[in-house]
């Protein structure tokens, strides 16, 4: 793609006003995109997410067979360290770039410089953690990996403004393609090097190769290029006011979502962490990651509906869009969650082998948490889209306050990973109720209205899971791979038939999930405006 040319002259504008479009950007003009394009983008995002999850799962399977429970514990500890430091990534500026109604190129330039600076600080923290850990008796393989993993942060930061611009413009297919390329490159490099005997180092090399490929793709597919100029204080302040809540929520959300794994890592043996991590990995890939991909599409859409509805005096539009999003998300996630729970034993047997057989009951319990997780998920997108991320902060504080003591008590006094998983599901259920209560209080969407919207999916999912469990008992003599394939086919056919019988309208909701389309910004950011005179 050719570089965007700078016009010979730039018309002076007021500070902070959107700038005129550069004539040679190749970007869409102002206005709404076609509904079909966004619905197609949403579908592609979900398909790409599941494709990426399958690729990530293949890497996990190769690692499990090569490293065993203790080695997987080292991998889990390294990745949990990366996730903890990554909570301050971009200081919430990516979300601010999506949310702010009127932006010009200076906002993207300012965000890029801050994001890159934060990424370099994150990298230094990872290096310091590795050095300090080695001196304090950290597992040698883990201490050696952390400095190399530090490179992930600046490499990821290079593509963050481009990613935000693609989301703001509704270019979901390009954005999802970047993530799919990331995991594909990671898998090819990591699996090849692991098979060559690199072990955990092969995984690190694959991760670095993947983020490099992602950054290159985002730069190629976006016409925006940074201008390394000192950002204005008022621009930084505007972005910070919104982004600060996102940073805090990211940290709290990580503690809530991974509290069980962090506590297992701190209080139990590495082999226990390896087993628990593998059991949690499948729901994370199939359910949690899918909800993240839904946010990538739903949040920009909600933000547009909130802006447009506010101007036109139709705040009810956002509530209707929220119900459609929840209904469609549950239509997809309920069978996945209950299906994994019903087939947990053959899943573990086929993927990880006999060394990890203790992971099967943990997987069955954790998979059930996908239902309350999905049901409460999109409330956070509503709060962010309406410019009230402090509500999400309050919700997440409550969730963490509930989860940490419950999980710590389960680990300290019961010493059974199955009960730790059960405590995690109980915390997810409580979190869901808190989120639905906040939606009822602040957005006027009643809990009963939400539950009625998803009742057909829940009923069909429960009936499907009961049938699959019964069929699994009769298919025990078969090989695990064949048994798993038959149960998946049976579950998919039964669920589809039940949904068509119970609620044909749910299928149509998938096509209406994002009927309201976020526009491209008023124009792609034009070249930097001259500083306004005082």
C-alpha positions in Angstrom: 0.0 0.0 0.0 1.4 3.4 -1.0 2.2 6.0 1.6 -0.3 8.7 2.3 0.8 11.9 0.7 0.8 15.2 2.6 -1.2 17.9 0.9 0.7 21.0 -0.1 -1.4 23.1 2.3 -3.4 22.5 5.3 -6.4 24.6 6.2 -6.0 26.0 9.7 -8.6 24.7 12.2 -9.4 25.1 15.8 -7.6 23.0 18.3 -9.1 19.6 18.7 -11.5 19.9 15.7 -11.5 17.0 13.2 -9.3 17.8 10.2 -10.2 17.5 6.6 -9.4 14.2 4.9 -6.2 13.8 3.0 -7.2 13.4 -0.6 -5.2 10.2 -1.2 -6.0 8.0 1.9 -8.1 5.4 0.2 -10.2 5.3 3.4 -14.0 5.4 3.4 -15.7 8.8 3.6 -17.7 9.9 6.6 -21.0 8.2 7.2 -22.2 4.7 8.0 -20.7 1.6 6.5 -22.9 -1.0 5.0 -24.7 -3.2 7.6 -23.7 -6.3 5.7 -20.1 -5.3 6.0 -20.2 -5.1 9.8 -22.3 -8.3 10.2 -19.8 -10.0 7.9 -17.0 -8.5 10.0 -18.6 -9.8 13.2 -19.0 -13.3 11.7 -15.4 -13.2 10.4 -14.1 -12.1 13.8 -15.8 -15.1 15.5 -14.6 -17.5 12.8 -11.1 -16.1 13.0 -11.2 -16.3 16.8 -12.0 -19.9 16.8 -9.4 -20.6 14.1 -6.9 -18.8 16.3 -8.0 -20.8 19.3 -7.5 -24.1 17.5 -4.0 -23.0 16.5 -3.2 -22.0 20.0 -4.6 -25.3 21.3 -2.3 -27.2 18.9 0.7 -25.4 20.4 -0.6 -26.2 23.9 -1.0 -29.9 23.0 2.6 -30.1 21.6 3.9 -28.4 24.8 2.0 -30.7 27.1 3.3 -33.9 25.4 6.9 -32.6 25.4 7.0 -31.0 28.9 4.6 -32.8 31.2 2.8 -31.3 34.2 5.9 -29.7 35.8 7.1 -28.1 32.6 3.6 -26.8 31.8 3.6 -25.2 35.3 6.7 -23.2 34.3 5.0 -22.2 31.0 1.9 -21.2 32.9 3.9 -19.1 35.4 5.7 -17.3 32.6 2.5 -16.5 30.8 0.8 -15.3 34.0 3.7 -13.0 34.6 3.3 -11.5 31.1 -0.4 -11.0 31.6 0.1 -9.3 34.9 2.5 -6.8 33.6 0.4 -6.4 30.4 -2.5 -5.0 32.4 -1.2 -1.5 32.0 -0.7 -1.9 28.2 -1.5 1.3 26.3 -2.9 2.9 29.5 -6.4 2.5 28.1 -5.6 4.8 25.2 -6.7 2.2 22.6 -10.2 2.3 24.0 -10.1 6.1 24.3 -9.2 6.4 20.6 -12.3 4.3 19.8 -14.6 6.1 22.1 -13.8 9.8 21.7 -16.3 11.4 19.3 -14.0 13.9 17.5 -10.4 13.0 16.9 -7.6 14.3 14.6 -4.2 12.9 13.7 -2.6 14.5 16.7 -4.6 12.3 19.1 -3.2 9.2 17.4 0.3 10.5 17.4 0.1 11.4 21.1 -1.4 7.9 21.9 1.3 6.2 19.9 4.2 7.9 21.8 2.7 7.2 25.2 1.8 3.6 24.3 5.4 3.0 23.1 6.9 4.5 26.2 4.7 2.4 28.5 5.7 -0.7 26.5 9.4 0.0 27.0 8.8 0.4 30.8 6.9 -2.9 30.8 9.8 -4.6 29.0 12.2 -3.2 31.7 10.0 -4.6 34.4 10.1 -8.1 32.8 13.8 -8.0 32.5 14.1 -6.9 36.2 11.7 -9.7 37.2 13.9 -12.2 35.5 17.1 -10.9 37.1 15.6 -10.6 40.6 13.9 -13.9 40.3 17.2 -15.7 39.5 18.8 -14.1 42.5 15.9 -15.1 44.8 15.7 -18.7 43.7 13.1 -18.6 41.0 12.8 -21.7 38.8 15.9 -21.3 36.5 13.9 -21.9 33.3 11.3 -19.3 34.2 14.0 -16.7 35.2 15.7 -17.2 31.8 12.5 -16.8 29.8 11.3 -13.5 31.3 13.8 -11.2 29.6 13.1 -12.7 26.2 9.3 -12.4 26.8 9.9 -8.7 27.5 10.3 -8.0 23.8 6.6 -8.8 23.3 5.5 -5.4 24.8 7.2 -2.9 22.4 6.5 -5.2 19.4 2.8 -5.2 20.3 2.7 -1.5 20.9 3.9 -0.7 17.4 0.5 -1.7 16.0 -1.9 -0.5 18.7 -3.0 2.9 17.1 -3.6 1.2 13.8 -5.7 -1.4 15.5 -7.8 1.3 17.2 -8.3 3.1 13.9 -9.5 -0.1 12.1 -11.9 -0.7 15.0 -13.2 2.9 14.9 -13.8 2.6 11.1 -15.6 -0.7 11.5 -12.9 -2.6 9.6 -13.3 -5.7 11.7 -12.1 -8.2 9.1 -8.7 -6.5 8.8 -8.4 -6.4 12.6 -9.3 -10.0 13.0 -7.0 -11.0 10.2 -4.1 -9.4 12.1 -4.8 -11.6 15.2 -5.2 -14.7 13.0 -1.9 -14.0 11.3 -0.3 -13.6 14.8 -1.3 -17.0 16.0 -0.7 -18.7 12.7 2.9 -17.5 12.6 3.4 -18.3 16.3 2.1 -21.8 15.8 4.3 -22.6 12.8 7.5 -21.3 14.4 6.8 -22.6 17.9 5.7 -26.2 16.9 8.7 -26.5 14.5 11.2 -25.4 17.2 9.6 -27.5 19.9 9.8 -30.6 17.8 13.5 -29.7 17.1 14.1 -29.8 20.8 14.0 -26.2 21.8 11.3 -26.8 24.5 9.9 -23.7 26.2 12.3 -21.5 24.2 10.5 -22.6 21.1 7.3 -21.2 22.4 8.9 -17.8 23.2 10.4 -17.6 19.7 7.0 -18.4 18.2 5.3 -15.7 20.3 7.9 -13.1 19.2 7.5 -14.1 15.5 3.7 -13.8 15.8 3.7 -10.3 17.2 6.2 -9.1 14.6 3.9 -10.4 11.9 0.9 -8.7 13.4 2.6 -5.4 13.7 3.8 -5.5 10.1 0.3 -6.4 8.8 -1.4 -3.6 10.8 1.1 -1.1 9.3 0.5 -2.3 5.8 -3.3 -2.3 6.1 -3.5 1.2 7.7 -2.6 4.5 6.0 -1.8 6.2 9.3 1.8 6.8 10.1 3.1 8.4 13.3 4.7 11.8 13.4 7.2 12.0 16.2 6.2 15.4 17.7 5.7 16.4 21.2 2.0 15.8 22.1 0.0 18.7 23.5 -1.0 18.5 27.1 -4.7 19.0 26.5 -4.7 16.0 24.1 -3.0 13.8 26.6 -5.4 14.9 29.3 -8.4 14.1 27.1 -7.2 10.6 26.4 -6.1 10.0 30.0 -9.5 11.0 31.5 -11.1 8.1 29.7 -8.2 5.6 29.6 -7.3 5.7 33.3 -10.5 3.7 34.1 -9.7 1.1 31.5 -6.2 0.5 33.0 -7.7 -0.1 36.5 -10.4 -2.3 35.1 -7.8 -4.3 33.1 -5.8 -5.0 36.3 -8.9 -5.9 38.3 -10.3 -8.0 35.4 -7.2 -10.1 35.2 -7.2 -10.7 39.0 -10.9 -11.8 38.7 -10.4 -14.0 35.6 -7.1 -15.5 36.7 -7.3 -15.4 40.5 -7.6 -19.1 40.7 -4.4 -19.7 38.6 -2.4 -17.0 40.5 -3.4 -18.5 43.8 -2.7 -22.1 42.7 0.8 -20.8 41.4 1.5 -19.1 44.8 0.2 -21.8 47.2 0.6 -25.2 45.4 3.2 -27.1 43.5 4.2 -26.4 39.9 2.7 -29.7 38.7 -0.6 -28.7 40.2 -0.4 -25.4 38.3 0.4 -27.3 35.1 -2.7 -29.5 35.5 -5.0 -26.7 36.4 -3.6 -24.4 33.7 -4.3 -27.0 31.0 -7.9 -27.5 32.3 -8.5 -23.8 32.3 -6.9 -23.3 28.9 -9.7 -24.9 26.9 -12.5 -22.7 28.3 -10.3 -19.7 28.0 -9.8 -20.4 24.3 -13.3 -21.5 23.5 -15.3 -19.1 25.7 -13.3 -16.3 27.2 -11.4 -15.5 24.0 -14.7 -15.6 22.0 -16.2 -13.1 24.3 -13.2 -10.8 23.8 -13.6 -11.1 20.1 -17.3 -10.1 20.5 -16.2 -7.0 22.4 -13.9 -6.1 19.6 -17.0 -5.7 17.4 -19.7 -4.8 19.9 -17.9 -2.0 21.8 -17.4 0.2 18.7 -20.9 -0.5 17.7 -22.4 0.4 21.1 -20.2 3.6 21.1 -21.7 4.7 17.8 -25.3 3.9 18.9 -24.8 5.8 22.2 -23.5 8.9 20.3 -26.2 8.8 17.7 -29.0 7.9 20.1 -28.0 10.7 22.4 -28.2 13.2 19.5 -31.5 11.9 18.3 -33.0 11.4 21.8 -33.4 7.6 21.4 -31.4 6.2 24.4 -33.6 3.0 24.2 -31.7 2.0 21.1 -28.6 1.0 23.1 -30.7 -1.2 25.4 -32.2 -3.0 22.5 -28.8 -3.5 20.9 -27.5 -4.9 24.2 -30.3 -7.5 24.4 -29.6 -8.6 20.9 -25.9 -8.9 21.6 -26.5 -11.0 24.8 -29.0 -13.2 23.0 -26.7 -13.9 20.1 -23.7 -14.4 22.3 -25.5 -16.9 24.5 -26.9 -18.7 21.5 -23.3 -19.4 20.5 -21.6 -19.8 23.9 -24.2 -22.0 25.8 -23.6 -25.1 23.7 -19.9 -24.6 23.7 -19.8 -24.3 27.5 -22.1 -27.2 28.3 -20.7 -29.3 25.4 -17.1 -29.0 26.8 -18.4 -29.9 30.3 -20.2 -33.0 29.0 -17.2 -34.2 27.0 -14.4 -33.2 29.3 -13.0 -36.7 29.7 -12.5 -37.6 26.0 -11.2 -34.1 25.4 -8.4 -34.5 27.9 -7.7 -38.1 26.8 -7.4 -37.1 23.1 -5.5 -33.9 23.6 -3.2 -34.3 26.5 -3.0 -38.0 27.3 -3.0 -40.1 30.5 -0.5 -37.9 32.3 -3.2 -35.2 32.6 -6.2 -37.3 33.4 -6.8 -35.3 36.6 -7.5 -32.3 34.5 -10.8 -33.8 33.1 -13.1 -33.1 36.2 -11.5 -29.6 36.6 -12.3 -28.9 32.9 -15.9 -30.0 33.3 -16.5 -27.6 36.2 -14.6 -24.6 34.7 -16.5 -24.9 31.4 -19.8 -24.3 33.3 -18.5 -20.9 34.2 -18.7 -19.8 30.6 -22.5 -19.3 30.9 -22.5 -16.6 33.7 -19.3 -15.1 32.1 -21.0 -14.6 28.8 -24.3 -13.5 30.3 -22.6 -10.6 32.2 -19.9 -9.8 29.6 -21.4 -7.1 27.4 -22.5 -4.9 30.3 -18.9 -3.7 30.4 -19.1 -2.7 26.7 -22.2 -0.7 27.5 -20.6 1.2 30.3 -17.5 2.0 28.2 -19.6 3.0 25.2 -21.7 5.5 27.2 -18.6 7.2 28.6 -19.0 5.7 32.1 -16.1 3.3 32.5 -16.1 4.2 36.3 -19.2 1.9 36.5 -17.1 -1.0 35.1 -14.4 -0.1 37.6 -17.0 -0.3 40.5 -18.3 -3.7 39.2 -14.9 -5.2 38.8 -13.9 -4.0 42.3 -16.9 -5.9 43.7 -16.0 -9.0 41.7 -12.4 -9.1 42.9 -13.5 -8.5 46.5 -15.7 -11.6 46.2 -13.3 -13.8 44.3 -10.0 -13.5 46.1 -11.1 -14.6 49.6 -13.4 -17.3 48.3 -10.7 -18.9 46.1 -7.9 -18.5 48.7 -10.0 -20.3 51.3 -10.8 -23.1 48.9 -7.1 -23.6 48.1 -5.9 -23.3 51.7 -8.4 -25.5 53.4 -9.7 -28.0 50.8 -6.5 -28.7 48.7 -8.6 -30.2 45.9 -8.4 -28.5 42.5 -11.9 -29.5 41.6 -13.3 -27.5 44.5 -11.1 -24.6 43.4 -12.7 -24.8 40.0 -16.2 -24.9 41.7 -15.3 -21.8 43.7 -14.3 -20.1 40.5 -17.6 -20.9 38.9 -19.5 -19.6 42.0 -17.6 -16.4 41.7 -18.5 -16.0 38.0 -22.1 -16.5 38.9 -22.0 -13.8 41.6 -20.2 -11.5 39.2 -22.9 -12.0 36.6 -25.6 -11.1 39.0 -23.8 -7.9 40.0 -23.4 -6.9 36.3 -27.0 -7.6 35.6 -28.0 -5.5 38.6 -25.9 -2.6 37.4 -27.5 -2.8 34.0 -30.9 -2.7 35.5 -30.1 0.3 37.7 -28.1 2.4 35.3 -29.3 1.4 31.9 -32.9 0.4 32.6 -32.5 -3.2 31.2 -34.2 -5.4 33.8 -32.7 -8.7 34.9 -36.0 -10.5 34.0 -35.8 -9.1 30.5 -32.2 -10.3 30.0 -33.0 -13.8 31.3 -36.1 -14.1 29.1 -34.0 -13.3 26.1 -31.6 -16.2 26.8 -34.0 -18.7 28.2 -34.4 -20.7 24.9 -30.6 -21.1 24.6 -30.2 -22.2 28.2 -33.0 -24.8 27.9 -31.7 -26.2 24.6 -28.2 -26.3 26.1 -29.2 -28.2 29.2 -31.2 -30.8 27.2 -28.3 -31.2 24.8 -25.8 -31.7 27.6 -28.0 -34.3 29.3 -28.3 -36.3 26.1 -24.6 -36.1 25.4 -23.7 -37.3 28.9 -26.1 -40.3 28.5 -24.7 -41.1 25.1 -21.1 -40.9 26.4 -21.8 -43.7 28.9 -23.0 -46.0 26.1 -20.0 -45.1 23.9 -17.3 -45.9 26.5 -15.9 -48.9 24.7 -15.0 -46.8 21.7 -11.6 -45.1 21.2 -11.5 -41.7 22.8 -11.1 -39.8 19.5 -14.0 -41.6 17.9 -16.1 -41.2 21.0 -15.4 -37.4 21.1 -16.2 -37.0 17.4 -19.5 -38.8 17.7 -20.5 -36.8 20.8 -19.7 -33.5 19.2 -21.7 -34.3 16.1 -24.6 -35.5 18.3 -24.5 -32.4 20.5 -24.4 -30.0 17.5 -27.4 -31.7 15.8 -29.5 -31.9 18.9 -28.8 -28.3 19.9 -29.6 -26.9 16.4 -32.8 -28.9 16.3 -33.9 -27.7 19.7 -33.2 -24.1 19.0 -35.2 -24.3 15.8 -38.1 -25.9 17.7 -38.0 -23.6 20.7 -37.1 -20.2 19.3 -36.6 -19.7 15.6 -36.1 -16.0 16.2 -32.8 -16.6 18.0 -31.2 -17.6 14.7 -32.4 -14.3 13.1 -30.8 -12.4 16.1 -27.4 -13.4 14.9 -27.9 -11.4 11.7 -29.3 -8.5 13.7 -26.5 -8.5 16.3 -24.8 -5.5 14.8 -27.6 -4.0 12.7 -26.6 -0.5 13.8 -23.3 0.1 12.2 -20.4 2.3 13.6 -19.4 4.9 11.1 -15.9 5.6 10.0 -14.6 8.6 11.8 -15.5 11.9 10.3 -12.3 11.4 8.3 -9.2 9.5 8.6 -6.8 11.6 10.6 -5.3 14.1 8.3 -1.7 15.4 8.5 -0.9 17.2 11.7 -2.5 20.6 12.0 -0.3 23.6 12.8 -0.6 24.5 16.5 -3.4 26.9 17.1 -2.4 30.4 18.0 -3.3 31.7 21.4 
